[in-house]
Amino acid sequence: MSVRVYSGPHANRRRGGSGGVLRMLPWLLALVTILAQIAWPLTHDSTRDVLTVVTVVLFFLTSATHALTSRGLLWALGWFVLSAGIGFGAEVLGTRTGFPFGTYTYADTLGPLVAGVPVVIPLAWAMMSYPALLVARRLSSGPLLTPVIAAVALASWDLFLDPQMVAEGHWTWSLDNTPVLRGIENVPVQNFVGWLLVSLVLMLLLDRLPRRRSDGAEGDGVPALMFLWTYVSNVILNAVFLHRPGVAVWGGIAMGVVAIPYAYALWTGRD
């Protein structure tokens, strides 16, 4: 029995049977991802390193399977090639030239490296770019405003990500005479500006992928859950478990610019 997946705004999606099972897969992966992230602060050393990679792969598979089952193979392939490709290209450029993120070097704690960049890093760009795009599409339909909102949604996440990963020793920065944010002294401001720049380029391209009616709303519970969970859990993680109030405040404010209006839109059912 073949399974038809979403391939355009007028596609009919099959209900029941193997199609129903396939549509449940992103929910299952989302649940496992969240459980793995909850376990992360309870682990240490090499076990934590492995769990870091595992959570990225699980989150990526959550986004990928949802994109495939709700938007079709070609859409999912386009999203993956753009997000992982641009993410990888930006990281290679960054590690070799210092542009646009600043001068930094990856350790070998995140698995195999290609051109000095861990293979898991492009998956991290892809995993979060998907919900960020759908969040922006729910909040706006403008050809410029949507990519801007999506870029803020994606880049603000790095205010949580980079301080955490640097503290774990997965990469290091050269911080000589480099401006930093108060409370996030282990990452240069340039890195966050670079993330916003790369995210904007990426989202300008991703937003060219076909839209569907009720983008970011009906049928998009999985990416909505993962985006809002990422926001709330990172604020709590840094404020309570990692004792980094500065990270919690900066990330909470920046990502909250998108997350809070998005949560309100979902709560009120506003399109």
C-alpha positions in Angstrom: 0.0 0.0 0.0 1.5 3.4 -1.0 1.4 6.4 1.2 0.6 9.8 -0.2 2.1 12.8 1.5 1.4 16.5 1.2 2.9 17.9 -2.1 1.0 21.2 -2.5 -1.8 23.4 -1.2 -4.5 21.3 -2.9 -3.1 17.9 -2.1 -5.5 15.4 -0.5 -3.9 13.5 2.4 -4.8 9.9 3.0 -6.3 9.1 6.3 -5.9 5.9 8.3 -3.8 2.8 7.6 -0.1 3.2 7.2 -0.5 6.9 6.4 -1.9 7.5 9.9 1.0 5.6 11.4 3.5 7.7 9.4 1.9 10.9 10.5 2.3 9.8 14.1 6.1 9.3 13.7 7.0 13.0 14.1 5.0 13.1 17.4 6.9 10.0 18.7 10.2 11.5 17.7 9.3 14.8 19.4 8.5 13.0 22.6 11.7 11.1 22.6 13.7 14.3 21.8 12.1 16.1 24.7 12.8 13.2 27.1 16.5 13.1 25.9 16.7 16.9 26.5 15.3 16.5 30.0 17.9 13.8 30.7 20.8 16.0 29.4 21.4 18.1 32.6 21.4 14.9 34.6 24.4 13.4 32.8 28.1 14.2 32.8 31.3 14.0 30.7 31.3 11.7 27.7 27.7 10.5 28.4 26.6 14.1 28.1 28.6 14.5 24.9 26.9 11.5 23.3 23.5 12.7 24.5 24.1 16.1 22.9 24.6 14.5 19.5 21.7 12.2 20.0 19.3 15.0 20.9 20.3 17.0 17.8 19.8 13.9 15.5 16.4 13.2 17.2 15.3 16.8 16.8 16.4 16.8 13.2 14.5 13.6 12.5 11.4 15.2 14.1 11.6 18.2 11.8 12.5 16.1 8.7 9.7 13.5 9.2 7.1 16.3 9.8 8.2 18.2 6.7 8.0 15.0 4.6 4.6 13.8 5.8 3.0 17.3 5.8 4.6 19.0 2.8 6.0 16.2 0.6 9.3 14.9 -0.5 10.4 17.7 -2.8 9.6 20.4 -0.2 11.4 18.5 2.5 14.4 17.9 0.2 14.5 21.6 -0.7 14.4 22.6 3.0 17.1 20.2 4.0 19.5 21.1 1.1 19.1 24.8 1.8 19.3 24.8 5.6 22.0 22.1 6.0 23.9 23.4 3.0 23.9 27.1 4.1 24.5 26.2 7.7 27.5 24.0 6.7 28.9 26.6 4.3 28.6 29.3 6.9 30.4 27.2 9.5 33.3 26.3 7.1 33.7 29.9 6.2 33.5 30.9 9.8 36.1 28.5 11.1 38.5 29.4 8.2 38.1 33.1 8.0 36.4 34.3 11.2 33.5 35.7 9.1 30.7 36.1 10.0 30.8 34.6 13.5 34.2 35.5 14.8 37.3 33.4 15.4 36.5 29.9 16.8 37.5 26.3 16.6 35.6 23.1 17.0 36.7 20.3 19.3 36.4 16.6 18.4 33.7 16.0 21.1 30.7 16.1 18.7 31.6 13.3 16.4 33.2 13.2 12.9 34.3 16.5 11.4 34.2 17.5 7.7 36.3 20.5 6.8 36.8 21.2 10.5 33.0 21.2 11.2 31.2 18.4 13.1 28.7 16.6 10.8 26.0 17.2 13.4 26.2 21.0 13.2 24.4 21.3 9.8 21.7 19.1 11.2 21.3 21.6 14.1 20.8 24.4 11.6 18.2 22.3 9.8 16.4 21.1 12.8 15.6 24.6 14.1 15.1 26.3 10.8 12.0 24.3 10.1 9.9 25.3 13.1 11.3 28.9 12.9 10.0 29.2 9.3 6.6 27.9 10.2 6.3 30.2 13.3 7.1 33.2 11.1 4.6 32.0 8.5 1.9 31.9 11.1 2.7 35.4 12.3 3.1 37.0 8.9 2.6 36.6 5.2 4.7 39.4 4.0 7.6 38.6 1.6 10.1 40.5 3.7 8.6 40.4 7.2 8.2 36.7 7.3 11.9 36.0 6.6 12.9 38.7 9.2 10.7 37.1 11.9 12.0 33.6 11.0 15.6 34.9 11.1 15.0 36.3 14.6 13.4 33.1 15.7 16.3 31.1 14.6 19.2 33.4 15.5 17.8 34.2 19.0 18.0 30.4 19.8 21.8 30.7 19.5 21.8 33.0 22.6 21.0 29.8 24.5 23.0 27.3 22.3 26.4 28.9 22.0 27.0 29.6 25.7 25.9 26.1 26.6 28.1 24.4 24.0 31.2 26.5 24.7 30.8 25.7 28.4 30.8 22.1 27.5 34.0 22.5 25.5 32.6 21.7 22.1 34.1 24.8 20.6 36.2 27.7 21.8 36.4 31.4 20.8 39.2 33.9 20.5 37.9 36.7 22.7 40.8 39.1 22.8 39.4 42.7 22.9 36.1 41.3 21.5 32.8 42.8 22.7 30.6 40.4 24.7 27.1 40.6 26.2 27.0 41.0 30.0 26.2 37.6 31.4 27.4 35.8 28.3 31.1 36.5 28.5 32.2 33.3 26.7 30.8 34.2 23.3 31.5 37.4 21.2 28.6 39.7 20.1 29.8 39.2 16.6 28.7 35.6 16.7 25.1 36.6 17.4 25.2 39.2 14.7 26.6 36.6 12.3 23.8 34.2 13.2 21.2 36.8 12.4 22.8 37.6 9.0 23.1 33.9 8.0 19.6 33.2 9.3 18.1 36.0 7.2 19.8 34.8 4.0 18.6 31.3 4.8 15.0 32.3 5.5 14.8 34.5 2.4 15.5 31.4 0.5 13.4 29.0 2.6 10.4 31.2 2.3 10.4 30.7 -1.4 9.3 27.1 -0.8 5.6 26.7 -1.4 3.2 27.8 1.3 0.1 25.8 2.3 -3.2 27.1 3.7 -2.9 27.6 7.5 0.9 27.4 7.4 2.2 27.0 10.9 -1.2 26.2 12.4 -3.4 23.3 11.5 -1.4 20.1 11.3 1.8 21.8 12.5 1.5 20.9 16.2 4.9 19.1 16.2 7.0 22.1 15.1 4.9 24.4 17.3 5.6 22.1 20.3 9.3 21.9 19.5 9.7 25.7 19.1 7.9 26.6 22.3 9.5 23.8 24.2 12.9 24.9 23.1 12.1 28.4 24.3 10.7 27.5 27.7 13.1 24.7 28.4 16.2 26.8 27.7 15.1 29.6 29.9 14.5 27.1 32.8 17.7 25.1 32.0 19.9 28.2 32.2 18.1 29.9 35.1 17.7 26.8 37.4 20.1 24.0 36.4 23.1 25.7 34.8 23.0 28.8 37.0 23.4 31.2 34.1 20.9 33.9 34.7 22.4 36.2 32.0 21.8 33.6 29.3 18.3 33.0 30.6 17.5 36.7 30.4 19.1 37.5 27.0 17.7 34.4 25.4 14.4 34.7 27.1 13.9 38.3 25.9 15.3 37.8 22.3 13.5 34.5 21.5 10.5 35.7 23.4 10.0 38.5 20.9 8.8 35.7 18.5 7.8 32.9 20.9 5.3 34.9 23.0 3.3 36.4 20.1 3.3 33.0 18.5 2.0 31.3 21.7 -0.7 34.0 21.9 -1.6 33.4 18.3 -2.0 29.7 18.9 -4.0 30.3 22.1 -6.4 32.7 20.5 -6.6 30.8 17.2 -5.6 34.0 15.3 -4.5 33.4 11.7 
